Amino acid sequence: MAACLNPPRLSSTEDDSVILFSTSNSPQDSISPSSSSFHHSPPPSLHQFRTAYKLSVRNLSYTLQPYKTTSFSFCHQSKTPEPLNILNSISFVTRSSEIVVVAGPSGTGKSTLLRIMAGRVKDEEFDPRSISINDLPMTSPAQLRKICGFVAQEDNLLPMLTVRETLLFSAKFRLKEMTPKDRELRVESLLQELGLLHVAHSFVGDEENRGISGGERKRVSIGVDMIHNPPILLLDEPTSGLDSTSALQVIELLSSIVKAKQRIVVLSIHQPSYRILQYVSKFLILSHGSVVHNGSLEQLEETISKLGFQIPTQLNALEFSMEIIRRLEDSGSMYETSIIEEKEPFPHLMWPEEENCGIQIAQSQCTKESFSSLCYAYLIEILFLCSRFWKIIYRTKQLFLARTLQALVGGFGLGSVYVKIGRDEGGVAERELPHLHSSWSLLPLLRILHSKGKHPKVLAFHVLRVPL
Ligand SMILES: Nc1ncnc2c1ncn2[C@@H]1O[C@H](COP(=O)(O)OP(=O)(O)OP(=O)(O)O)[C@@H](O)[C@H]1O
């Protein structure tokens, strides 16, 4: 632990000075000959302050327990469903500045692996010995949630917010300790990094109201989960639904981030192009929940040729490996590379003090937060949610008007029942009727509030669609 405690300090503005993505057309701005619009110009002195990270996954297994359903049948003995074994003893190690691709056939456990690494599982489903960062074991999913950024396959972006507002709301939730001015600076720098300055004031949009493009939307999703500058970023199929150029741009962006900021990126992907493969440091290929390859593209090509196959010219090694996945599964080549990784020394065991997601900070936040500070934090969150809610309502005036009219008409209709009601027994019975009606109309809300006695954030997600 002591080795982790004396990091060099970096202010948030210093850290943000690294420009990763630019919309400039100037040729000298570009570092990538292939595509693009990326450049990064870190001041040389900053490199010496960068902190290295090591993420180790050891024998991670995951079994899905069947839901306990109540059977109302007394005649037939209902068969209890078997537990579903999804992941079997997954092991791999990755370090700063690496992009790891998790690949494999559909339903093989890629998303499940990413969700566990991102701490999106229940406490009782989490094995505290399975994941460590900088050789410090992660003891709970909450700790992982603080340290890792997670971009899910489906985003939760609100169509009626602009790109800048979306990032600003994420900053308000995740960077509570920052001043509003610093948050705005962080958002501006992130907009620049992600190449989103030109759409900063455009609405995100959805299918009905056209907004920003698919690639830009994906970059906004990445920005939402990168706002607190997490050392590890996990992405579930960040290129799905994108054309090859946009997909390449997303991977180039991630590559720039990992290199300039010494981050770790782990992502799942289906059928990446040749040009995407060149940015990937390591491939973790899964089949039936087990690792069948853990290593570089060259090592994969070597394994394929050792098995006696020749990769067809129209396919890359990863695509071809999906075709011979059964043979790879039988060969069991992966363990050699993972063992080699384990023996490598890890030189930089330290954590940056200024990053709120540091492991010690995450640990203390998970255990020592007092009840009053939690209440205060929830109150602040509710205020942020209300302001966002009113902003959206204000922008959908017709809907707001329709709902207000509906409430007024309903209210007056219900109220008219009380007009000229007598004070005798019959009148009392007639008064009960509207009460009963309003109780029924409140049922959905009651159900949400009652639902599973959940965390207030989960309720907020149900009621207001807040990203967790
Ligand atoms: N909550 C759940 N309930 C039932 N089955 C589940 C659940 N979560 C995962 N599974 C099953 O576990 C397996 C792995 O799912 P997962 O989503 O991780 O696969 P994947 O490799 O990401 O698939 P894809 O590439 O199609 O997204 C699948 O067979 C899936 O049906």
The ligand as an SDF file (V2000), in Angstrom:
LIG
                    3D

 31 33  0  0  0  0  0  0  0  0999 V2000
  -29.4360  -11.8090  -16.8880 N   0  0  0  0  0  0  0  0  0  0  0  0
  -29.3590  -12.8550  -17.7000 C   0  0  0  0  0  0  0  0  0  0  0  0
  -30.3470  -13.7560  -17.7610 N   0  0  0  0  0  0  0  0  0  0  0  0
  -30.2700  -14.8400  -18.5560 C   0  0  0  0  0  0  0  0  0  0  0  0
  -29.2050  -15.1220  -19.3410 N   0  0  0  0  0  0  0  0  0  0  0  0
  -28.2020  -14.2660  -19.3260 C   0  0  0  0  0  0  0  0  0  0  0  0
  -28.2000  -13.0840  -18.5180 C   0  0  0  0  0  0  0  0  0  0  0  0
  -27.0280  -12.4300  -18.6990 N   0  0  0  0  0  0  0  0  0  0  0  0
  -26.3430  -13.1430  -19.5920 C   0  0  0  0  0  0  0  0  0  0  0  0
  -27.0330  -14.2480  -19.9660 N   0  0  0  0  0  0  0  0  0  0  0  0
  -26.5800  -15.2690  -20.9030 C   0  0  0  0  0  0  0  0  0  0  0  0
  -25.1950  -15.3760  -20.7650 O   0  0  0  0  0  0  0  0  0  0  0  0
  -24.5880  -15.5710  -22.0350 C   0  0  0  0  0  0  0  0  0  0  0  0
  -23.5460  -14.5050  -22.2790 C   0  0  0  0  0  0  0  0  0  0  0  0
  -24.1930  -13.2510  -22.4500 O   0  0  0  0  0  0  0  0  0  0  0  0
  -23.3980  -11.9640  -22.9140 P   0  0  0  0  0  0  0  0  0  0  0  0
  -24.3730  -10.8630  -23.1070 O   0  0  0  0  0  0  0  0  0  0  0  0
  -22.3020  -11.7260  -21.9520 O   0  0  0  0  0  0  0  0  0  0  0  0
  -22.7910  -12.4560  -24.3060 O   0  0  0  0  0  0  0  0  0  0  0  0
  -22.0230  -11.6290  -25.4170 P   0  0  0  0  0  0  0  0  0  0  0  0
  -20.8170  -12.4170  -25.7620 O   0  0  0  0  0  0  0  0  0  0  0  0
  -21.8070  -10.2290  -24.9880 O   0  0  0  0  0  0  0  0  0  0  0  0
  -23.0650  -11.6690  -26.6100 O   0  0  0  0  0  0  0  0  0  0  0  0
  -23.2670  -10.6230  -27.8250 P   0  0  0  0  0  0  0  0  0  0  0  0
  -22.0010  -10.6230  -28.6040 O   0  0  0  0  0  0  0  0  0  0  0  0
  -24.4020  -11.2300  -28.5990 O   0  0  0  0  0  0  0  0  0  0  0  0
  -23.6140   -9.2990  -27.2050 O   0  0  0  0  0  0  0  0  0  0  0  0
  -25.7030  -15.5540  -23.0530 C   0  0  0  0  0  0  0  0  0  0  0  0
  -26.0260  -16.8860  -23.3780 O   0  0  0  0  0  0  0  0  0  0  0  0
  -26.8360  -14.8660  -22.3480 C   0  0  0  0  0  0  0  0  0  0  0  0
  -28.0710  -15.3360  -22.8050 O   0  0  0  0  0  0  0  0  0  0  0  0
  1  2  1  0
  2  3  1  0
  2  7  2  0
  3  4  2  0
  4  5  1  0
  5  6  2  0
  6  7  1  0
  6 10  1  0
  7  8  1  0
  8  9  2  0
  9 10  1  0
 10 11  1  0
 11 12  1  0
 11 30  1  0
 12 13  1  0
 13 14  1  0
 13 28  1  0
 14 15  1  0
 15 16  1  0
 16 17  2  0
 16 18  1  0
 16 19  1  0
 19 20  1  0
 20 21  2  0
 20 22  1  0
 20 23  1  0
 23 24  1  0
 24 25  2  0
 24 26  1  0
 24 27  1  0
 28 29  1  0
 28 30  1  0
 30 31  1  0
M  END
$$$$
